[in-house]
């Protein structure tokens, strides 16, 4: 069982693009910030481009920029662009239906998780990349203009 970090990494990438909004950033530069392989970043950027969250340009002066104002990109937009499924996933093997718990656990949990998932999506909808950008620099106690 593993959790996905795509959402967190994509938010990191888009926050970097917001900070450096006056220039195009390469996948290498973004990977440096995340401390991962540029291939990982390029895969995420493809999903973000398909969701119209980033623009790209090829060539020596190419790179990536935000497709919208950071205040117009919610964390829900990012989450839905890069995550494949529900935040709570069931085990790959079907539970034993000869067991009372096994027979009923998935539909019961699915129903119980529904309001929690909706609350999470509503909260993510209320936070933007601009909010993350501002909060990062508040935490760093650095003026974004000094970058």
Buried (B, 14 or more C-beta within 10 A) or exposed (E): EEEEEBBBBBBBBBBBBBBBBEEBBBBEBBBBBBEBEBEBBBBBBEBBBEBEBBBBEEEEEEBBBBBBEBEEBBBBBBBBBBBEEEBEEEEEEEBEEEEEEEEEBEEEEEEEBEEEEEEBBEEBBEBBBBBBBBEBBEEEEEEBEEE
